[in-house]
Amino acid sequence: MPESVIAIWQIWGLDLRENYGLTETAGCPIAHFDQPFPRPGFIGREFPDPRFQVKVADDGEMLLRAPLLFDGYWRNPAETEAVFQDGWFRTGDLMERTPHGDIRLIGRKKDVIITRGGKTINPQPIETRLKESSLINEAIVVGDARKYLTVLLEPSTTTDARSAEVLAERLRAEVARVNADLARVEQLLAGHTDNGYCAAGPQAQS
């Protein structure tokens, strides 16, 4: 959930919290258990029971141990073997942990982009920031093995030929808003296509 959505509901007095769980975990092994109005952007801490454990793999992937973990995928032993590592369940999610133990999700491992220059980019935070705009329904960042990142934007509204350029200009402004908080290698330049989608083109990188 976008941090701005959580923040506004908390300002209005609703103690809105993000938790984390998967079908494979049969519940929420990570949550805000005793932290009222937690800081937006964090999913909490592991369940307060020593049988529930969370650690970060060398590549940043979240690994879990818990008594409620599933036994395996139905009639798929190869996939089951692939998601377990020495008794730890490989979630496929990338995480970071603060010195206080709070956990933040930073993307999906399979979605990580490695540019031609060897830069590692997690596209999900960029996409989430773009979709905070009321003008954008969907945003997909691509750029694996390329010199630059590109994002395809699906507008939340349709336009005729006369208003298409106005919409494109407003979308470019939204891209600029997000770019302001991004490192140079993550930044995008805005353009648009003729099929109702807008795209961000290459940003020169050193």
Sine and cosine of phi, psi and omega as CSV:
sin_phi,cos_phi,sin_psi,cos_psi,sin_omega,cos_omega
0.00,0.00,0.70,-0.72,0.02,-1.00
-0.83,0.55,0.65,-0.76,-0.02,-1.00
-0.87,0.50,-0.56,0.83,-0.03,-1.00
-0.91,0.42,-0.53,0.85,0.02,-1.00
-0.93,0.37,-0.72,0.70,0.04,-1.00
-0.88,0.48,-0.70,0.72,-0.06,-1.00
-0.88,0.48,-0.68,0.73,-0.06,-1.00
-0.93,0.37,-0.61,0.79,0.04,-1.00
-0.93,0.37,-0.58,0.81,0.06,-1.00
-0.92,0.39,-0.62,0.78,0.07,-1.00
-0.87,0.50,-0.58,0.81,0.01,-1.00
-0.98,0.19,-0.01,1.00,0.09,-1.00
0.99,-0.17,0.02,1.00,0.02,-1.00
-1.00,-0.02,0.83,-0.55,-0.02,-1.00
-0.98,0.20,0.95,0.32,-0.04,-1.00
-0.99,0.17,0.76,-0.65,-0.05,-1.00
-0.74,-0.67,0.55,-0.84,0.13,-0.99
-1.00,-0.09,0.68,-0.74,0.13,-0.99
-0.86,-0.51,0.12,-0.99,-0.03,-1.00
-0.71,-0.71,0.73,-0.69,0.09,-1.00
-0.23,-0.97,0.36,-0.93,0.02,-1.00
-0.76,-0.65,0.30,-0.96,0.13,-0.99
-0.82,0.58,-0.64,0.77,-0.04,-1.00
-0.93,0.37,-0.33,0.94,-0.01,-1.00
-0.99,-0.14,-0.10,1.00,0.05,-1.00
0.80,0.60,0.67,0.74,0.01,-1.00
0.61,-0.79,-0.29,-0.96,-0.06,-1.00
-0.96,-0.29,0.99,-0.17,0.09,-1.00
-0.98,0.19,-0.18,0.98,0.00,-1.00
-0.74,-0.68,0.78,-0.63,-0.02,-1.00
-0.26,-0.97,0.16,-0.99,0.12,-0.99
-1.00,-0.01,1.00,-0.08,-0.12,-0.99
-0.99,0.12,-0.66,0.75,-0.09,-1.00
-0.71,-0.71,0.53,0.85,-0.03,-1.00
-0.85,-0.53,1.00,0.01,0.02,-1.00
-0.90,0.44,0.61,-0.79,0.00,-1.00
0.75,0.66,0.87,0.49,-0.03,-1.00
-0.93,0.37,0.35,-0.94,0.00,-1.00
-0.89,0.45,0.80,-0.60,0.03,-1.00
-0.84,0.54,0.58,-0.81,0.03,-1.00
0.98,-0.22,-0.12,0.99,0.00,-1.00
-0.88,-0.48,0.56,-0.83,-0.05,-1.00
-0.99,-0.17,0.00,1.00,0.08,-1.00
0.93,-0.36,-0.52,-0.85,-0.01,-1.00
-0.73,-0.69,0.21,-0.98,0.02,-1.00
-0.90,0.43,0.38,-0.92,-0.02,-1.00
-0.82,0.57,0.67,-0.74,-0.06,-1.00
-0.96,0.27,0.90,0.44,0.01,-1.00
-0.50,-0.87,0.80,-0.60,-0.10,-0.99
-0.87,0.50,-0.27,0.96,0.03,-1.00
-0.97,0.24,-0.28,0.96,0.04,-1.00
-0.99,-0.14,0.88,-0.48,-0.06,-1.00
-0.74,-0.68,0.58,-0.82,0.04,-1.00
-0.74,-0.67,0.72,-0.70,0.11,-0.99
-0.60,-0.80,0.27,-0.96,-0.03,-1.00
-0.96,-0.26,0.81,-0.59,0.07,-1.00
-0.95,0.32,0.19,-0.98,-0.03,-1.00
-0.86,0.51,-0.49,0.87,-0.01,-1.00
-1.00,-0.05,0.14,0.99,0.05,-1.00
1.00,-0.06,-0.02,1.00,-0.03,-1.00
-0.96,0.28,0.61,-0.79,0.06,-1.00
-0.98,0.19,0.79,-0.61,0.07,-1.00
-0.90,-0.43,0.64,-0.77,-0.08,-1.00
-0.80,-0.60,0.54,-0.84,0.24,-0.97
-0.77,-0.64,0.75,-0.66,-0.02,-1.00
-0.31,-0.95,0.50,-0.87,-0.02,-1.00
-0.93,0.38,-0.29,0.96,-0.05,-1.00
-0.99,-0.17,0.19,0.98,0.03,-1.00
-0.89,0.46,0.55,-0.84,0.02,-1.00
-0.92,0.39,0.32,-0.95,0.01,-1.00
-0.99,0.11,-0.50,0.87,-0.03,-1.00
0.28,-0.96,0.20,-0.98,0.03,-1.00
-0.99,0.17,0.62,-0.78,-0.07,-1.00
-0.86,0.51,0.89,-0.46,0.06,-1.00
0.81,0.58,0.58,0.81,0.00,-1.00
-0.63,-0.78,0.94,0.33,-0.04,-1.00
-0.90,0.44,-0.51,0.86,-0.01,-1.00
-0.91,0.42,-0.69,0.72,0.02,-1.00
-0.93,0.37,-0.60,0.80,0.04,-1.00
-0.88,0.47,-0.72,0.69,0.01,-1.00
-0.89,0.46,-0.56,0.83,-0.07,-1.00
-0.94,0.35,-0.44,0.90,-0.08,-1.00
-0.99,-0.13,0.03,1.00,0.06,-1.00
-0.91,-0.42,0.70,-0.72,-0.01,-1.00
-0.71,-0.70,0.97,-0.23,-0.01,-1.00
0.80,0.61,0.66,0.75,0.03,-1.00
1.00,0.04,-0.10,1.00,0.03,-1.00
-0.99,-0.12,0.67,-0.74,0.06,-1.00
-1.00,0.05,0.81,-0.58,0.01,-1.00
-1.00,0.04,0.94,-0.34,-0.13,-0.99
-0.97,0.25,-0.42,0.91,-0.11,-0.99
1.00,0.08,-0.09,1.00,0.02,-1.00
-0.99,-0.13,0.60,-0.80,0.08,-1.00
-1.00,-0.07,0.66,-0.75,-0.08,-1.00
-0.64,-0.77,0.27,-0.96,0.19,-0.98
-0.65,-0.76,0.45,-0.90,-0.05,-1.00
-0.80,-0.60,0.70,-0.71,0.04,-1.00
-0.98,0.22,0.26,-0.96,0.07,-1.00
-0.85,0.53,-0.38,0.93,0.01,-1.00
-1.00,0.05,-0.06,1.00,0.04,-1.00
0.99,-0.14,-0.04,1.00,0.02,-1.00
-0.96,0.28,0.64,-0.77,-0.11,-0.99
-0.94,-0.33,0.70,-0.72,0.07,-1.00
-0.85,-0.53,0.71,-0.71,0.14,-0.99
-1.00,0.09,0.69,-0.73,-0.03,-1.00
-0.84,-0.54,0.08,1.00,0.06,-1.00
0.56,-0.83,0.03,-1.00,0.05,-1.00
-0.98,-0.17,0.68,-0.73,-0.05,-1.00
-0.85,0.52,-0.66,0.75,-0.06,-1.00
-0.94,0.33,-0.29,0.96,-0.03,-1.00
-1.00,-0.05,-0.09,1.00,-0.05,-1.00
-0.87,0.50,0.71,-0.70,0.01,-1.00
-0.97,-0.25,0.75,-0.66,0.12,-0.99
-0.91,-0.43,0.93,-0.37,-0.06,-1.00
-0.95,0.32,0.19,-0.98,0.01,-1.00
-0.86,0.50,-0.49,0.87,0.02,-1.00
-0.99,0.12,0.05,1.00,0.05,-1.00
1.00,0.05,0.15,0.99,0.02,-1.00
-0.99,0.16,0.70,-0.71,0.03,-1.00
-0.99,-0.13,0.83,-0.56,-0.07,-1.00
-0.83,-0.55,0.76,-0.65,0.17,-0.99
-1.00,-0.08,0.94,-0.33,-0.12,-0.99
-0.97,0.26,-0.40,0.92,-0.12,-0.99
-0.85,0.52,-0.72,0.70,0.02,-1.00
-0.87,0.49,-0.59,0.81,0.02,-1.00
-0.91,0.40,-0.71,0.70,0.00,-1.00
-0.89,0.46,-0.65,0.76,0.00,-1.00
-0.89,0.45,-0.68,0.73,0.02,-1.00
-0.88,0.47,-0.66,0.75,0.01,-1.00
-0.90,0.43,-0.64,0.77,-0.05,-1.00
-0.97,0.24,-0.07,1.00,0.15,-0.99
-0.92,0.39,-0.37,0.93,0.00,-1.00
-0.96,0.28,0.67,-0.74,0.06,-1.00
-0.93,0.37,-0.21,0.98,0.00,-1.00
-1.00,0.09,-0.23,0.97,-0.19,-0.98
-0.87,-0.50,0.86,-0.52,0.09,-1.00
-0.99,0.10,-0.68,0.73,-0.10,-1.00
-0.59,-0.81,0.55,-0.83,0.05,-1.00
-0.62,-0.78,0.76,-0.65,-0.01,-1.00
-0.76,-0.64,0.89,-0.45,0.00,-1.00
-1.00,-0.08,0.76,-0.65,0.05,-1.00
-0.77,-0.64,0.25,-0.97,0.02,-1.00
0.38,-0.92,0.23,0.97,-0.01,-1.00
-0.88,0.48,0.78,-0.63,0.02,-1.00
0.90,0.44,0.32,0.95,0.05,-1.00
-0.93,-0.36,0.24,-0.97,0.00,-1.00
-0.97,0.22,-0.25,0.97,-0.12,-0.99
-0.52,-0.85,0.23,-0.97,0.08,-1.00
-0.99,-0.13,0.53,-0.85,0.09,-1.00
-0.77,-0.64,0.60,-0.80,0.07,-1.00
-0.80,-0.60,0.73,-0.69,0.10,-0.99
-0.99,-0.13,0.77,-0.63,-0.04,-1.00
-0.91,-0.42,0.77,-0.64,0.14,-0.99
-0.98,-0.20,0.92,-0.39,-0.02,-1.00
-0.91,0.40,0.42,-0.91,0.01,-1.00
-1.00,0.06,0.02,1.00,-0.02,-1.00
-0.63,-0.77,0.44,-0.90,0.08,-1.00
-0.99,-0.10,0.41,-0.91,-0.04,-1.00
-0.67,-0.74,0.32,-0.95,0.16,-0.99
-0.99,-0.11,0.02,-1.00,-0.08,-1.00
-0.88,0.48,-0.54,0.84,-0.06,-1.00
-0.96,0.29,-0.53,0.85,-0.06,-1.00
-0.98,-0.18,-0.04,1.00,-0.04,-1.00
-0.88,0.47,-0.66,0.75,-0.02,-1.00
-0.93,0.36,-0.56,0.83,0.06,-1.00
-0.90,0.44,-0.70,0.71,0.03,-1.00
-0.89,0.45,-0.68,0.73,0.01,-1.00
-0.86,0.51,-0.64,0.77,0.01,-1.00
-0.91,0.41,-0.64,0.77,0.03,-1.00
-0.92,0.39,-0.58,0.81,0.04,-1.00
-0.93,0.36,-0.61,0.79,0.08,-1.00
-0.87,0.49,-0.59,0.81,0.04,-1.00
-0.91,0.40,-0.59,0.81,0.03,-1.00
-0.92,0.39,-0.64,0.77,0.06,-1.00
-0.89,0.45,-0.66,0.75,0.02,-1.00
-0.89,0.45,-0.61,0.79,0.03,-1.00
-0.86,0.50,-0.70,0.71,-0.01,-1.00
-0.95,0.31,-0.64,0.77,0.00,-1.00
-0.83,0.55,-0.52,0.85,-0.08,-1.00
-0.87,0.50,-0.42,0.91,-0.03,-1.00
-0.97,-0.25,0.10,0.99,-0.09,-1.00
-0.97,-0.26,0.46,-0.89,0.15,-0.99
-0.92,0.39,0.35,-0.94,-0.07,-1.00
-0.83,0.56,-0.66,0.75,-0.06,-1.00
-0.94,0.34,-0.24,0.97,0.01,-1.00
-0.99,-0.13,-0.16,0.99,-0.18,-0.98
-0.97,0.23,0.38,-0.93,-0.09,-1.00
-0.75,-0.66,0.51,-0.86,0.15,-0.99
-0.95,-0.33,0.61,-0.79,-0.13,-0.99
-1.00,-0.08,0.60,-0.80,0.13,-0.99
-0.51,-0.86,-0.16,-0.99,0.08,-1.00
-0.47,-0.88,0.34,-0.94,0.00,-1.00
-0.94,-0.33,-0.01,-1.00,-0.06,-1.00
-0.99,-0.11,0.03,1.00,-0.10,-0.99
-0.97,-0.24,0.34,0.94,0.04,-1.00
1.00,-0.03,-0.13,0.99,0.06,-1.00
-0.98,-0.21,0.48,-0.88,0.08,-1.00
-0.91,-0.40,0.53,-0.85,-0.04,-1.00
-0.74,-0.68,0.46,-0.89,0.13,-0.99
-0.97,-0.25,0.79,-0.62,-0.08,-1.00
-1.00,-0.03,-0.16,-0.99,-0.13,-0.99
-0.92,0.40,0.65,-0.76,0.16,-0.99
-0.96,-0.27,0.83,-0.56,0.00,-1.00
-0.87,0.50,0.68,-0.73,-0.01,-1.00
-0.77,-0.64,0.55,-0.84,0.04,-1.00
-1.00,-0.01,0.00,0.00,0.00,0.00
